[in-house]
């Protein structure tokens, strides 16, 4: 499925120079797609490769936590991927997620001024929908 996406087919034109995407080991290694090192049957990973994989994993966990918190706060995100059948649907989904992130940041700023927070609630809701736990 990934190979059919616009980013997989035209990453050099879609990503600004010097930018890349972090992905898990299911994705192909490209100059623009950074994935964990894999051990082979003939050789294990070096200390540096293991350290790199550890740091990459920490980034991925933080991203997963962010998605879980967003899904906890905005229930509409939980099943958004089920409605993507065309390029138009994907564009709408991207805009939908962007709007949720903007609203999320606005809520955080508003709560900071009030000294109140719903983030713990959003995090717990995200965990209930299958998100990662701390």
C-alpha positions in Angstrom: 0.0 0.0 0.0 2.8 2.4 0.9 4.4 2.0 -2.5 1.3 3.4 -4.1 1.4 6.6 -2.2 2.4 9.9 -3.6 5.2 10.3 -1.0 6.7 6.9 -2.0 6.6 7.7 -5.7 7.8 11.3 -5.6 9.5 12.0 -2.2 12.3 14.1 -3.7 9.8 16.7 -4.9 7.4 16.5 -1.9 9.9 16.7 0.9 12.1 19.9 1.3 15.8 19.3 0.7 17.5 17.8 3.8 14.2 16.5 5.3 13.3 12.8 5.7 10.6 10.6 7.3 11.2 8.3 10.2 9.5 5.0 9.8 9.4 1.5 11.3 11.2 -1.5 9.8 8.3 -2.4 7.5 9.2 0.5 5.3 11.9 0.5 2.7 15.3 2.2 3.4 15.6 5.3 1.2 17.6 8.5 1.4 14.4 10.2 2.5 13.0 7.2 4.7 15.0 6.4 7.8 14.2 3.0 9.3 15.8 0.9 12.1 18.8 -1.2 11.3 18.0 -5.0 10.9 20.3 -7.8 11.9 21.0 -10.4 9.3 21.6 -14.1 9.6 25.3 -13.5 9.0 25.8 -10.6 11.3 24.2 -8.9 14.3 23.9 -5.2 14.9 26.9 -3.1 16.0 26.7 -1.1 19.2 26.2 2.1 17.3 23.3 0.5 15.3 21.7 -0.7 18.5 22.0 2.7 20.0 20.5 4.3 16.9 17.6 1.9 17.0 17.0 2.6 20.6 16.8 6.4 20.0 14.5 5.9 16.9 12.2 3.7 19.0 11.9 6.4 21.7 10.9 8.9 19.0 8.3 6.5 17.6 6.8 5.9 21.1 6.4 9.6 21.7 4.6 9.9 18.3 2.3 7.0 19.2 1.6 8.7 22.6 0.7 12.0 20.8 -1.6 10.1 18.4 -3.3 8.3 21.4 -3.8 11.7 23.2 -5.3 13.2 20.0 -7.6 10.2 19.6 -8.7 10.5 23.2 -9.6 14.2 22.8 -11.0 14.0 19.3 -13.1 10.8 18.9 -13.6 11.4 15.2 -9.9 10.5 14.7 -10.5 6.9 15.9 -12.0 5.6 12.7 -10.7 8.2 10.2 -8.6 5.7 8.3 -11.7 3.6 7.6 -13.1 6.3 5.3 -10.1 6.7 3.0 -10.8 5.3 -0.5 -9.4 7.9 -2.8 -6.8 10.7 -3.0 -9.6 13.2 -2.2 -10.4 11.2 1.0 -6.7 11.2 2.0 -6.5 15.0 1.5 -9.6 15.5 3.7 -8.2 13.2 6.4 -4.9 15.2 6.4 -6.8 18.5 6.8 -9.0 16.9 9.5 -5.9 15.8 11.5 -4.3 19.2 11.0 -7.5 20.9 12.4 -7.5 18.6 15.4 -3.8 19.4 16.1 -4.5 23.1 15.9 -7.5 22.8 18.2 -5.5 20.7 20.6 -2.8 23.3 20.8 -5.4 26.1 21.3 -7.0 24.1 24.1 -3.6 23.6 25.8 -2.9 27.3 25.7 -6.3 28.1 27.0 -5.9 25.6 29.8 -2.5 26.9 30.7 -4.1 30.4 31.3 -6.8 28.8 33.5 -4.5 26.5 35.3 -6.7 23.5 34.3 -5.9 20.5 32.1 -7.8 17.8 30.3 -4.6 16.1 29.0 -4.7 13.3 31.6 -8.3 12.5 30.6 -7.3 12.6 26.9 -4.4 10.3 27.5 -6.5 7.8 29.4 -9.1 7.9 26.6 -6.4 7.3 24.0 -5.2 4.2 25.9 -8.8 2.8 25.9 -8.9 3.0 22.1 -5.7 0.9 21.8 -3.1 3.6 22.2 0.2 3.0 24.0 0.5 3.2 27.8 3.3 5.1 29.6 
